[in-house]
Amino acid sequence: MHPHNHRPPHWHSRRRFFFWRVALVFGAMIFFIIAAIAIAIYFIATKTQSGFHSGILIPLCGLPLLFTFIASLIGRWGFHRFGTPMADVMSAIDAVAEGDLSIRVRENFPGELGQLARRFNRMIVELERADQQRRNLTADIAHELRTPLHIIHGNLEGIIDGVYQPTPEHINNTLDETKLLARLVNDLQTLSLAEAGQLPLHPSRFMLAELLQDLTSSFSSQAASLNIHLTTKMSGTSRELTADYDRLNQVLSNLISNALRHTPNGGTISLETESGISGREARGARITVKDTGAGIPSDDLPFIFDRFWRGDKSRTARTNSGLGLAIAKQLIQAHGGEISVESEVGNGTSFIIELPDSPPYI
């Protein structure tokens, strides 16, 4: 990481202020030490016994000057080694407090000060990234809200002006847009609570086979209408798991719905379970949702769990809020588990969920 050359106008003035403040403190210390030495020399010169050689008085009187010279050299070296990086960090902290996240401090300092500068710059990078994500989130929410609001506004205005007749078709179209808005608001609330660690979970002990059977029953008719084969493969039908049944059902339902949208006619979606991976941290179970769809480009894989990410870049499909995968990730992490994805264009996609036997909060 290379620090930016950018410096705010007040950077150097703050650095000079810090220098003179340190110099004042250090100078005061030197003054009192020199004064103490001078007093001691004077006391020795005037109060010593007659055996004291007066020829030594002149070299002794020069000791304060020599000490002053050495202290100034040490002070200059100490400020450049310790004062300069601290002045840079303090000035950068003030700049960040005023909202300037483009500031960086130099990192070419030895030892712990160099580590401090690198960690400070890394912190600013994370703050800048979080601020950009916040801006992106605001823009995304505005984008998602704009279309349904325009449709609702247009339909209602058209009915009032007599352009549209209040037929069930127009009313249902307007109602569908309000449902989309309600779904978006609910998803945003769920995501914000999950990210803050405040989403309540209600764990219970259940058989994993029952969950997969419920999911298969819920989506079998939809899969059949699309000529998609929905299959299950379980290694151990008596496997039990402690988790929030409804939240886990929500995650898997979202993954299956996505797979149904992206799997072509005649394709296959399979739900697979197995025990945790040996050689790693003990996991209660692994659940895989695998499809034979078009797959996800490798460039998109790092972003699929981001808010409002969609494979449809034009966002013409408006049947979902674009928050499903982000919510799925947060819900699995709330259970102390992990979710990952493997995909290859033309060969389908697999979402892998690893869960502990019991959530960490139990």
Residue pairs with C-beta under 8 A, 6 or more apart in sequence:
1 104
1 107
1 118
1 121
1 122
1 125
2 104
3 104
3 105
3 106
3 107
3 121
4 102
4 103
4 104
6 102
6 103
6 104
7 103
8 95
8 100
8 103
10 91
11 91
11 95
14 87
14 90
14 91
14 94
15 84
15 87
15 88
15 91
18 83
18 86
18 87
18 90
18 91
19 79
19 83
19 87
22 79
22 83
23 75
23 79
26 75
26 79
30 67
30 68
30 71
30 72
30 75
33 67
33 71
34 64
34 67
34 68
37 63
37 64
37 67
38 61
38 64
41 57
41 60
41 61
41 63
41 64
44 52
44 60
45 52
45 54
45 57
45 60
81 109
81 110
81 113
82 113
84 109
85 105
85 106
85 109
85 113
85 114
85 116
85 117
86 113
88 105
88 106
88 117
89 105
89 116
89 117
89 120
92 103
92 104
92 105
92 120
92 124
95 103
96 103
96 124
96 127
101 124
101 127
101 128
101 131
102 128
103 124
104 121
104 124
105 117
105 120
105 121
106 117
107 114
107 117
107 118
107 121
108 114
109 117
137 307
137 308
140 307
140 308
140 322
141 188
141 308
143 308
143 315
144 184
144 308
144 321
144 322
145 181
145 184
147 318
148 177
148 178
148 180
148 181
148 318
149 177
149 181
151 173
151 174
151 177
152 174
152 177
152 178
152 181
155 164
155 170
155 173
155 174
155 177
156 174
158 164
158 170
159 165
159 166
159 170
164 170
180 318
180 321
183 320
183 321
184 321
184 323
187 321
187 323
187 324
187 327
188 321
188 323
190 199
190 327
191 307
191 323
191 326
191 327
191 330
193 199
194 327
194 330
194 331
194 333
194 334
195 330
197 334
199 330
199 331
199 334
201 244
201 247
201 334
201 335
201 359
201 361
202 244
202 246
203 242
203 243
203 244
203 358
203 359
203 362
204 242
204 243
204 244
204 245
205 240
205 241
205 242
206 240
206 241
206 243
206 245
207 237
207 238
207 239
207 240
207 241
208 234
208 239
208 240
208 241
208 273
208 285
208 287
209 234
209 237
209 238
209 239
211 245
211 248
211 249
211 252
212 232
212 234
212 271
212 273
213 232
214 249
215 249
215 252
215 253
215 256
215 271
216 230
216 232
216 271
218 253
219 230
219 253
219 256
219 257
219 260
220 230
222 260
223 229
223 230
223 260
223 269
226 260
226 263
226 265
227 265
227 266
228 260
228 263
228 265
228 266
228 267
228 268
228 269
229 267
229 268
229 269
230 256
230 268
230 269
230 270
230 271
231 268
231 269
231 270
231 271
232 270
232 271
232 272
233 270
233 271
233 272
233 273
234 272
234 273
235 273
235 274
235 275
236 273
236 275
239 273
239 275
239 285
241 284
241 285
241 355
241 357
242 284
242 357
242 358
242 359
242 362
243 335
243 355
243 359
244 335
244 359
247 331
247 334
247 335
248 331
248 335
248 355
250 327
250 328
250 331
251 327
251 328
251 331
251 332
251 339
251 353
252 271
252 287
252 289
252 353
254 324
254 325
254 327
254 328
255 289
255 328
255 351
256 269
256 271
256 289
257 320
257 324
258 324
258 325
259 269
259 289
259 291
259 293
259 349
260 269
261 317
261 319
262 291
262 293
262 294
262 311
262 349
263 269
263 291
263 292
263 293
263 348
264 292
264 293
264 294
267 291
267 292
267 293
267 348
268 291
268 292
269 289
269 290
269 291
269 292
270 288
270 289
270 290
270 291
271 287
271 288
271 289
272 287
272 288
272 290
273 285
273 286
273 287
273 288
274 285
274 286
274 288
275 283
275 284
275 285
275 286
276 282
276 283
276 284
276 285
276 286
276 354
277 283
277 286
277 354
282 356
282 357
283 337
283 354
283 355
283 356
284 355
284 356
284 357
284 358
285 354
285 355
286 352
286 353
286 354
286 355
287 352
287 353
287 355
288 350
288 351
288 352
288 353
289 350
289 351
289 353
290 348
290 349
290 350
290 351
291 348
291 349
291 350
292 347
292 348
293 348
293 349
294 345
294 346
294 348
295 343
295 344
295 345
295 346
295 347
295 348
295 349
296 304
296 311
296 341
296 343
296 345
296 349
297 345
298 343
298 345
300 309
300 311
301 341
301 343
303 309
304 325
304 341
305 325
305 326
305 328
305 329
305 339
306 326
307 322
307 323
307 326
308 321
308 322
308 323
309 322
309 325
309 326
310 317
310 322
315 322
328 339
329 339
332 338
332 339
332 353
332 355
333 339
334 359
335 355
335 356
335 359
336 355
336 356
336 359
336 360
337 353
337 354
337 355
337 356
338 353
338 354
339 351
339 352
339 353
339 354
340 351
340 352
341 349
341 350
341 351
341 352
342 349
342 350
342 352
343 349
343 350
